[in-house]
Protein backbone atom coordinates (compact mmCIF):
# COMPACT_ATOMS: atom_id res chain seq x y z
CA UNK A 1 0.00 0.00 0.00
CA UNK A 2 1.48 3.34 -1.02
CA UNK A 3 1.38 6.37 1.18
CA UNK A 4 -0.83 9.17 -0.08
CA UNK A 5 1.00 12.50 -0.13
CA UNK A 6 -0.70 15.87 -0.12
CA UNK A 7 0.39 19.14 -1.62
CA UNK A 8 1.07 22.25 0.39
CA UNK A 9 -1.87 23.99 -1.28
CA UNK A 10 -4.16 21.14 -0.27
CA UNK A 11 -3.08 21.38 3.37
CA UNK A 12 -3.42 25.19 3.31
CA UNK A 13 -6.92 24.83 1.91
CA UNK A 14 -7.82 22.46 4.73
CA UNK A 15 -6.43 24.85 7.33
CA UNK A 16 -8.31 27.80 5.83
CA UNK A 17 -11.54 25.80 5.96
CA UNK A 18 -10.97 25.15 9.67
CA UNK A 19 -10.16 28.83 10.19
CA UNK A 20 -13.44 29.67 8.43
CA UNK A 21 -15.32 27.82 11.14
CA UNK A 22 -15.65 24.23 10.03
CA UNK A 23 -14.64 21.46 12.39
CA UNK A 24 -11.67 19.28 11.57
CA UNK A 25 -14.05 16.35 11.15
CA UNK A 26 -16.18 18.25 8.61
CA UNK A 27 -13.12 19.32 6.64
CA UNK A 28 -11.69 15.80 6.69
CA UNK A 29 -14.93 14.32 5.45
CA UNK A 30 -15.21 16.90 2.68
CA UNK A 31 -11.60 16.47 1.54
CA UNK A 32 -11.57 12.68 2.06
CA UNK A 33 -8.68 12.56 4.53
CA UNK A 34 -8.38 11.44 8.16
CA UNK A 35 -9.48 14.04 10.68
CA UNK A 36 -6.30 13.71 12.76
CA UNK A 37 -4.29 14.88 9.73
CA UNK A 38 -6.43 18.01 9.38
CA UNK A 39 -6.00 18.69 13.10
CA UNK A 40 -2.21 18.23 12.80
CA UNK A 41 -2.05 20.56 9.76
CA UNK A 42 -4.06 23.19 11.62
CA UNK A 43 -1.87 22.93 14.73
CA UNK A 44 1.28 23.15 12.64
CA UNK A 45 -0.05 26.16 10.75
CA UNK A 46 -0.96 28.03 13.93
CA UNK A 47 2.43 27.22 15.45
CA UNK A 48 4.15 28.45 12.29
CA UNK A 49 2.12 31.67 12.41
CA UNK A 50 2.99 32.17 16.06
CA UNK A 51 6.70 31.55 15.46
CA UNK A 52 6.93 33.84 12.45
CA UNK A 53 4.98 36.64 14.10
CA UNK A 54 6.87 36.39 17.40
CA UNK A 55 10.01 37.92 15.90
CA UNK A 56 12.27 35.12 17.04
CA UNK A 57 14.59 35.02 14.05
CA UNK A 58 17.45 37.53 14.14
CA UNK A 59 15.73 39.95 16.48
CA UNK A 60 17.76 42.30 18.65
CA UNK A 61 15.09 42.39 21.35
CA UNK A 62 15.87 41.00 24.77
CA UNK A 63 14.05 37.94 25.99
CA UNK A 64 11.81 40.02 28.27
CA UNK A 65 10.79 42.31 25.41
CA UNK A 66 9.71 39.43 23.19
CA UNK A 67 6.22 38.01 23.53
CA UNK A 68 6.21 34.40 24.49
CA UNK A 69 5.02 31.92 21.87
CA UNK A 70 2.33 30.78 24.29
CA UNK A 71 0.94 34.34 24.47
CA UNK A 72 1.05 34.65 20.70
CA UNK A 73 -0.71 31.32 20.34
CA UNK A 74 -3.37 32.48 22.79
CA UNK A 75 -3.80 35.67 20.76
CA UNK A 76 -4.13 33.67 17.54
CA UNK A 77 -6.60 31.33 19.21
CA UNK A 78 -8.60 34.29 20.54
CA UNK A 79 -8.74 35.80 17.06
CA UNK A 80 -9.84 32.44 15.68
CA UNK A 81 -12.48 32.06 18.39
CA UNK A 82 -13.70 35.62 17.83
CA UNK A 83 -14.08 35.03 14.09
CA UNK A 84 -15.92 31.76 14.71
CA UNK A 85 -18.30 33.50 17.14
CA UNK A 86 -18.94 36.30 14.66
CA UNK A 87 -19.72 33.74 11.98
CA UNK A 88 -22.07 31.88 14.31
CA UNK A 89 -23.73 35.18 15.20
CA UNK A 90 -24.35 35.99 11.51
CA UNK A 91 -25.74 32.49 10.99
CA UNK A 92 -28.08 32.76 13.97
CA UNK A 93 -29.31 36.19 12.86
CA UNK A 94 -30.12 34.72 9.45
CA UNK A 95 -32.00 31.84 11.13
CA UNK A 96 -34.03 34.29 13.23
CA UNK A 97 -34.84 36.32 10.13
CA UNK A 98 -35.94 33.25 8.16
CA UNK A 99 -37.94 31.95 11.12
CA UNK A 100 -39.78 35.24 11.50
CA UNK A 101 -40.59 35.23 7.76
CA UNK A 102 -41.88 31.68 8.01
CA UNK A 103 -44.00 32.51 11.05
CA UNK A 104 -45.55 35.53 9.33
CA UNK A 105 -46.38 33.47 6.22
CA UNK A 106 -47.80 30.68 8.37
CA UNK A 107 -49.92 33.15 10.39
CA UNK A 108 -51.23 34.68 7.17
CA UNK A 109 -52.14 31.24 5.84
CA UNK A 110 -54.00 30.44 9.07
CA UNK A 111 -56.06 33.61 8.88
CA UNK A 112 -56.95 32.97 5.24
CA UNK A 113 -58.01 29.40 5.88
CA UNK A 114 -61.01 29.03 8.10
CA UNK A 115 -62.76 25.64 8.12
CA UNK A 116 -66.43 25.55 7.22
CA UNK A 117 -66.44 28.43 4.74
C-alpha positions as CSV (number, residue, x, y, z in Angstrom):
1,X,0.0,0.0,0.0
2,X,1.5,3.3,-1.0
3,X,1.4,6.4,1.2
4,X,-0.8,9.2,-0.1
5,X,1.0,12.5,-0.1
6,X,-0.7,15.9,-0.1
7,X,0.4,19.1,-1.6
8,X,1.1,22.3,0.4
9,X,-1.9,24.0,-1.3
10,X,-4.2,21.1,-0.3
11,X,-3.1,21.4,3.4
12,X,-3.4,25.2,3.3
13,X,-6.9,24.8,1.9
14,X,-7.8,22.5,4.7
15,X,-6.4,24.9,7.3
16,X,-8.3,27.8,5.8
17,X,-11.5,25.8,6.0
18,X,-11.0,25.2,9.7
19,X,-10.2,28.8,10.2
20,X,-13.4,29.7,8.4
21,X,-15.3,27.8,11.1
22,X,-15.7,24.2,10.0
23,X,-14.6,21.5,12.4
24,X,-11.7,19.3,11.6
25,X,-14.0,16.3,11.1
26,X,-16.2,18.2,8.6
27,X,-13.1,19.3,6.6
28,X,-11.7,15.8,6.7
29,X,-14.9,14.3,5.4
30,X,-15.2,16.9,2.7
31,X,-11.6,16.5,1.5
32,X,-11.6,12.7,2.1
33,X,-8.7,12.6,4.5
34,X,-8.4,11.4,8.2
35,X,-9.5,14.0,10.7
36,X,-6.3,13.7,12.8
37,X,-4.3,14.9,9.7
38,X,-6.4,18.0,9.4
39,X,-6.0,18.7,13.1
40,X,-2.2,18.2,12.8
41,X,-2.0,20.6,9.8
42,X,-4.1,23.2,11.6
43,X,-1.9,22.9,14.7
44,X,1.3,23.2,12.6
45,X,-0.1,26.2,10.7
46,X,-1.0,28.0,13.9
47,X,2.4,27.2,15.4
48,X,4.1,28.5,12.3
49,X,2.1,31.7,12.4
50,X,3.0,32.2,16.1
51,X,6.7,31.5,15.5
52,X,6.9,33.8,12.4
53,X,5.0,36.6,14.1
54,X,6.9,36.4,17.4
55,X,10.0,37.9,15.9
56,X,12.3,35.1,17.0
57,X,14.6,35.0,14.0
58,X,17.4,37.5,14.1
59,X,15.7,40.0,16.5
60,X,17.8,42.3,18.6
61,X,15.1,42.4,21.4
62,X,15.9,41.0,24.8
63,X,14.1,37.9,26.0
64,X,11.8,40.0,28.3
65,X,10.8,42.3,25.4
66,X,9.7,39.4,23.2
67,X,6.2,38.0,23.5
68,X,6.2,34.4,24.5
69,X,5.0,31.9,21.9
70,X,2.3,30.8,24.3
71,X,0.9,34.3,24.5
72,X,1.0,34.7,20.7
73,X,-0.7,31.3,20.3
74,X,-3.4,32.5,22.8
75,X,-3.8,35.7,20.8
76,X,-4.1,33.7,17.5
77,X,-6.6,31.3,19.2
78,X,-8.6,34.3,20.5
79,X,-8.7,35.8,17.1
80,X,-9.8,32.4,15.7
81,X,-12.5,32.1,18.4
82,X,-13.7,35.6,17.8
83,X,-14.1,35.0,14.1
84,X,-15.9,31.8,14.7
85,X,-18.3,33.5,17.1
86,X,-18.9,36.3,14.7
87,X,-19.7,33.7,12.0
88,X,-22.1,31.9,14.3
89,X,-23.7,35.2,15.2
90,X,-24.3,36.0,11.5
91,X,-25.7,32.5,11.0
92,X,-28.1,32.8,14.0
93,X,-29.3,36.2,12.9
94,X,-30.1,34.7,9.5
95,X,-32.0,31.8,11.1
96,X,-34.0,34.3,13.2
97,X,-34.8,36.3,10.1
98,X,-35.9,33.3,8.2
99,X,-37.9,32.0,11.1
100,X,-39.8,35.2,11.5
101,X,-40.6,35.2,7.8
102,X,-41.9,31.7,8.0
103,X,-44.0,32.5,11.1
104,X,-45.6,35.5,9.3
105,X,-46.4,33.5,6.2
106,X,-47.8,30.7,8.4
107,X,-49.9,33.1,10.4
108,X,-51.2,34.7,7.2
109,X,-52.1,31.2,5.8
110,X,-54.0,30.4,9.1
111,X,-56.1,33.6,8.9
112,X,-56.9,33.0,5.2
113,X,-58.0,29.4,5.9
114,X,-61.0,29.0,8.1
115,X,-62.8,25.6,8.1
116,X,-66.4,25.6,7.2
117,X,-66.4,28.4,4.7
